[in-house]
Amino acid sequence: MKIVTPVNIIFVLWGFSLFAISGLYHEYVRHYLYLSIVVILPITTLSLFKQIKNDKIHGTKELQHLVNRIMILAVVFVIMFALTHQNHI
């Protein structure tokens, strides 16, 4: 399984930019987090539909793995939200 993929690199850069914005521009953190939700939800939903279709065709259980990855991503977002400086909001 490939770990370094373009999608993973984008998410890592997205996280680093969140920390940079959190440190430099406190007033834009909340907007950046809202933008994160708006961008990631369609990507995740599209991936979910592709996987459902693929599982039906091939009879695999990759959907369970995808749901587990989504849950891990949600936990990472909650941790990143908690780590950023939210005192000014």
Backbone bond lengths (Angstrom), bond angles and torsions (degrees), N, CA, C in turn:
res aa  C-N    CA-C-N  psi(-1)  N-CA   C-N-CA  omega(-1)  CA-C   N-CA-C  phi
1 M - - - 1.449 - - 1.520 109.03 -
2 K 1.315 116.66 129.35 1.463 120.73 -179.94 1.522 109.80 -78.64
3 I 1.327 114.73 130.65 1.460 119.85 178.94 1.523 110.37 -95.05
4 V 1.312 116.68 -41.41 1.464 120.37 -179.51 1.526 108.30 -89.51
5 T 1.320 114.29 98.98 1.458 120.98 178.27 1.526 107.85 -123.53
6 P 1.311 117.60 162.98 1.467 119.19 179.09 1.531 113.13 -57.81
7 V 1.324 117.16 -37.18 1.469 119.96 -179.89 1.526 110.04 -66.09
8 N 1.323 117.68 -42.70 1.466 120.55 178.88 1.525 111.37 -64.36
9 I 1.320 117.04 -39.22 1.469 120.58 178.30 1.530 109.80 -63.84
10 I 1.325 117.27 -41.30 1.467 120.68 179.07 1.522 110.10 -62.39
11 F 1.353 117.61 -43.64 1.464 120.10 -179.91 1.517 112.12 -65.26
12 V 1.333 117.52 -37.34 1.464 120.29 177.89 1.531 109.90 -66.40
13 L 1.321 117.43 -44.18 1.465 120.29 177.84 1.524 110.87 -64.32
14 W 1.323 117.62 -36.90 1.462 122.24 176.66 1.529 109.77 -60.67
15 G 1.328 116.70 -43.22 1.463 120.99 178.56 1.516 112.48 -65.74
16 F 1.333 117.27 -43.11 1.465 120.01 178.11 1.520 111.23 -63.41
17 S 1.323 116.45 -38.84 1.463 118.50 178.57 1.527 110.69 -68.14
18 L 1.338 117.87 -31.15 1.468 120.59 175.14 1.525 110.73 -62.82
19 F 1.315 116.48 -44.50 1.467 119.26 178.30 1.530 111.58 -65.85
20 A 1.336 117.20 -36.78 1.459 120.31 178.04 1.531 110.69 -65.70
21 I 1.325 116.26 -45.16 1.464 119.70 179.02 1.513 110.28 -64.79
22 S 1.336 116.21 -37.78 1.457 120.57 179.15 1.527 111.37 -61.71
23 G 1.304 116.59 -37.76 1.463 119.98 -179.18 1.512 114.03 -81.56
24 L 1.317 117.54 -33.46 1.457 120.74 -173.05 1.530 113.99 -97.91
25 Y 1.316 116.11 -43.63 1.455 120.76 -174.83 1.523 109.38 -124.82
26 H 1.302 117.37 84.70 1.453 121.76 -175.03 1.523 112.95 -61.48
27 E 1.304 117.56 -31.80 1.463 120.22 -174.36 1.527 112.94 -72.80
28 Y 1.336 118.44 -13.33 1.458 120.77 -177.66 1.518 113.94 -103.89
29 V 1.319 118.78 2.13 1.464 121.27 -176.61 1.519 111.15 -63.33
30 R 1.297 117.20 -47.98 1.465 120.47 -177.61 1.529 110.52 -62.32
31 H 1.329 117.87 -41.12 1.457 120.99 179.05 1.526 110.87 -65.95
32 Y 1.321 116.47 -36.62 1.460 120.91 178.53 1.533 110.29 -65.93
33 L 1.327 117.00 -40.12 1.465 120.19 178.34 1.525 110.93 -67.45
34 Y 1.324 117.41 -39.18 1.465 120.05 175.11 1.522 110.69 -62.82
35 L 1.315 117.29 -42.58 1.457 121.40 177.19 1.525 110.61 -61.52
36 S 1.326 116.98 -37.69 1.464 120.69 177.42 1.520 110.94 -60.04
37 I 1.321 116.42 -43.84 1.458 120.16 179.51 1.526 110.43 -64.19
38 V 1.326 116.65 -44.02 1.466 121.21 -178.16 1.528 111.42 -64.57
39 V 1.320 117.60 -34.57 1.464 120.73 -178.70 1.522 111.30 -79.98
40 I 1.313 118.18 -41.25 1.460 120.76 -171.68 1.530 112.79 -80.24
41 L 1.309 118.90 -32.93 1.465 119.63 -179.76 1.530 113.30 -59.28
42 P 1.335 120.62 -47.53 1.475 118.36 177.57 1.529 113.08 -64.31
43 I 1.332 117.13 -37.38 1.465 120.02 178.99 1.521 109.79 -63.53
44 T 1.312 116.69 -44.13 1.461 120.92 -179.99 1.520 111.45 -66.69
45 T 1.315 117.05 -41.07 1.461 120.77 179.34 1.521 111.15 -64.69
46 L 1.312 117.39 -42.63 1.459 121.36 178.09 1.526 110.49 -62.37
47 S 1.313 116.99 -42.97 1.456 121.07 177.87 1.521 111.40 -63.53
48 L 1.323 116.65 -38.37 1.462 121.10 178.77 1.522 110.92 -63.36
49 F 1.322 118.00 -45.60 1.459 120.80 179.66 1.525 111.78 -65.18
50 K 1.323 117.32 -38.02 1.461 120.36 177.07 1.527 110.32 -63.19
51 Q 1.321 116.44 -40.83 1.453 120.08 -177.95 1.527 111.71 -70.48
52 I 1.333 117.84 -37.98 1.466 120.68 176.32 1.532 109.86 -60.24
53 K 1.318 115.94 -44.38 1.458 121.24 179.24 1.529 110.87 -63.00
54 N 1.326 116.35 -43.16 1.459 121.66 -179.64 1.530 111.01 -66.20
55 D 1.330 117.62 -40.38 1.461 121.08 179.15 1.528 111.67 -64.69
56 K 1.314 116.99 -38.11 1.464 119.90 178.35 1.519 111.40 -66.25
57 I 1.316 116.25 -38.84 1.465 120.17 -177.89 1.525 110.87 -71.22
58 H 1.334 117.51 -46.70 1.461 121.63 -173.51 1.528 113.99 -97.65
59 G 1.310 118.46 -9.62 1.449 121.31 179.78 1.523 113.51 69.18
60 T 1.323 117.42 33.82 1.468 121.51 -179.08 1.520 110.83 -99.42
61 K 1.318 115.76 176.77 1.469 121.67 178.86 1.525 110.94 -118.98
62 E 1.301 116.43 35.54 1.454 120.86 179.49 1.524 112.46 -68.03
63 L 1.318 116.74 -22.63 1.461 120.14 179.72 1.525 111.20 -61.25
64 Q 1.315 117.05 -38.46 1.464 120.12 177.26 1.520 110.63 -61.09
65 H 1.321 117.02 -41.79 1.456 120.74 178.68 1.533 110.74 -65.47
66 L 1.322 116.05 -38.62 1.462 120.41 178.37 1.524 110.73 -64.25
67 V 1.315 117.32 -42.83 1.468 120.48 179.19 1.532 109.91 -64.14
68 N 1.316 117.37 -39.50 1.468 120.36 176.77 1.523 111.17 -62.20
69 R 1.329 117.30 -41.35 1.471 120.57 177.77 1.525 111.00 -65.20
70 I 1.325 117.38 -37.20 1.462 121.01 177.90 1.518 109.98 -63.70
71 M 1.316 116.79 -42.08 1.466 120.31 179.14 1.531 111.16 -64.82
72 I 1.314 116.25 -40.13 1.462 119.74 177.09 1.525 110.10 -63.87
73 L 1.322 117.48 -41.40 1.465 121.47 177.33 1.516 111.03 -62.41
74 A 1.319 117.43 -39.64 1.470 120.59 178.10 1.522 110.74 -63.61
75 V 1.321 117.32 -40.37 1.466 120.83 177.58 1.525 110.37 -64.81
76 V 1.324 116.78 -40.31 1.466 120.32 178.35 1.527 110.34 -62.53
77 F 1.331 117.41 -41.06 1.462 120.10 178.15 1.521 111.70 -64.28
78 V 1.313 117.35 -39.86 1.464 120.04 178.34 1.529 109.62 -64.63
79 I 1.317 117.24 -41.68 1.464 120.38 178.30 1.525 110.43 -64.37
80 M 1.336 117.52 -43.80 1.462 120.18 179.13 1.525 110.77 -64.18
81 F 1.325 116.75 -36.94 1.457 120.42 177.81 1.525 110.20 -64.30
82 A 1.328 116.36 -39.75 1.464 120.43 -179.46 1.531 111.66 -72.76
83 L 1.321 117.56 -32.58 1.464 120.81 -177.76 1.529 113.06 -75.67
84 T 1.318 117.03 -28.09 1.450 118.88 -179.24 1.519 109.57 -72.74
85 H 1.274 115.86 157.17 1.454 121.32 -176.38 1.524 109.86 -74.75
86 Q 1.319 116.64 102.67 1.454 121.29 -177.97 1.530 112.31 -103.42
87 N 1.314 117.49 4.67 1.465 120.64 -176.76 1.528 112.50 -65.92
88 H 1.303 117.16 -29.43 1.469 121.16 -174.80 1.528 112.10 -82.06
89 I 1.333 118.16 -9.40 1.462 120.92 -176.08 1.516 109.87 -86.59
